[in-house]
Amino acid sequence: MERGFVIWITGLPASGKTTVARIVADKLRSMGLKVEMLDGDEVRKWLSPEAGFTREDRERHLRRVAYVSKLLARNGVAVIASFVSPYRKIRSEIRQIIESENIPFIEVYTKCSLQKCIERDPKGLYKKALAGEIKHFTGLDDPYEEPENPEITLDTENTPPEENAEKLLNYIKENILTPTNK
């Protein structure tokens, strides 16, 4: 594969973005593809350690991630970016950054209710935010703007991660890994 592609997974914190991303990354690797998984928490630590969680900080950070994703993809890497990326405007800008070099971009929405995300809370972040220890927390005191036209929506509240990963993988196979792109 000469060029890679970017799968951008967005959704509330604890909506299942990373879980689905890991499964899909493993399956793509088993198909012989070069894959990089960029996950919000880890990438922030290295790419934007100074960033807080204001709208401006989030947007600046996501622009950086989009640029890195574009560099990887234009060098034949399949990029799976798993970020809350809460605002429609910045997701549109991310798409433009990636597609500016004719790199395939797929926006994936991990749809899960706020209540279910709060119940899951694997990192205890909702608990801290509800106690006032974290400000600008997406879904609570900062908005999450649902995608209006994602290429694919995964029901991560009612469907097991493996099924969602298979749905996304099938989409990738049908829309990106066609015989002319392999």
N, C-alpha and C positions, 0 to 999 in steps of 0.2 A: 504494500500500500504506500503510494508516494506521499499522499497527504493524509493527515489524521482527521479527527473530528472532535467536536466538543459537545459533551452531554452536560447540561447545566441543571442540576437538581436543586429546586427551591421548595421551601415549605417552612412551617413554624418550627421552632426548636423542639426536638423530641418527636418530630413527625415521621421519622424513619428514613431520612435522607441517606445517612451514612451506611445504615444497614443494607439498603438496596444497592448503594454504590459499590460496596465491598463485594457483594455477590456478583454483580455485573462485571466488575473489574476482573475477578477471578475467572469468570467464564470467557471473557474476551481474551485473557492471557492464554487460556487453554486452547484457544483457536489460533494461537501464534501471533497475536497482535501485541505491539508495544503499547503499554497502558500506564498512564500516570493518574493517580487518584489525588485530587487536591481537596482536602477537607478543611472546613472553616477554622476549627480550633487550632489545628497544627500549622496551617499556612499563616494564620494571623501572627502566631508566635515568631515566625521567621521573616515574613514579608512586611508586616506592619505592627511591630511590637509597641510602637508609640500610640497606636490608634485606640481611641475610646469607642463608645457606642452611640455617639451623636450621628445624626443623619450624614453630616459632612464627612466624618471619619469613616463611616461604613461605605459611603460612595467612593471615596478615595481608595480605600482598601480593595473594593470590588473591581475598580478600574485596573489596579495593579494585577489582580488575579486574572482578569480578562486578557490583559496583555501577555502574561506568562502563558496562559492557555493557548493563545494564538501562536506564540513562538513554538511551543511544543507541537501543536497540531500541524503547523506548516512543515515540520520536520518528521512527519509520519507517525506521531504519537496519538493514540486515542486518549483523550482527556476526559475524565469524569470529575466535574467540579461540584462539590456538595456544600452549598452555602445558603443560609437563610435568605439572603438578598431580598429584603422585605418590600422594596419599592419598585413599582412598575417602570418608572422613569429610568432607573439605573439598569434594570434588566434589559430594557430596550437599548440602552447605550452599550451594554455588554454584547448583545447580539450584533450591533453594528460594528464593534471592534473586531469580533471574530469573523463575521461575514465579509468584512472589507477586503479580505484576501481569498474570497470564495471558499472558505472553510465551512463545511457543514456544521450547523448548530442546532441542537435539539434542546428545547426547554421542557423540563419534566417537573410537574407539580405533584409533590407528595401531600395529598389532601387528607387532613386529619383535624378533627375538632380541637379547639383550644382545651376543652375539658379533658379529652383523652391524653393530650400532650402533657397537661398538668399532672394527670394520674401517673403517666410513665415517668417523667422527670428523672431520667437516669443519672444526671449529674447534680441534681439538687438545685438547679438554677431557678426554676419557678418558685420553689420554696423560699430561696433567698430574695427573689424579686418581690414576692408577695409580702415578705417581712420588711421591705424597704431597703434591703442591703444592696440591691442592684438597680440602677436607674436606667431608663431608656430600654427596658426589656421588651423585645418584640412580642406582640400579642397581648401585652398587659398595658404598659404605659407608652408604648410606641407601636404604631400600626403595622400590620402585615397586609399588604395589598395583594390579594389573590391574582394570579395570572389570568388574563382575559382570554388568551388564545394559545395555551401551551400546546406543543406538538403531542404531548401525552400527559394524562392525569392518572396518577396511581392512588387508589383508595387504600391508604396505609392504616386506616382505622379498622377496616373490616376484612382486609385481604392479607394473608400471610406474606412476609417479605420474599420468600422464594417465588411465589406466584407473581408478585409485582416485578421482581427481577426478570422473570421469564417473559412477561409482557413487554418490558422495556427492551430486552435482548431481541425479541422478535421484531420490534419496531426498528431497531438498529439494523438487523439483518435485511429487512425488507426495504428500508429507505436509504441506507448508507452503504452497506456491504454488498452491493449489487456486483455482478460479474465485471463490470467496467471499472469498479473502484477497488477491487481486491488486489 
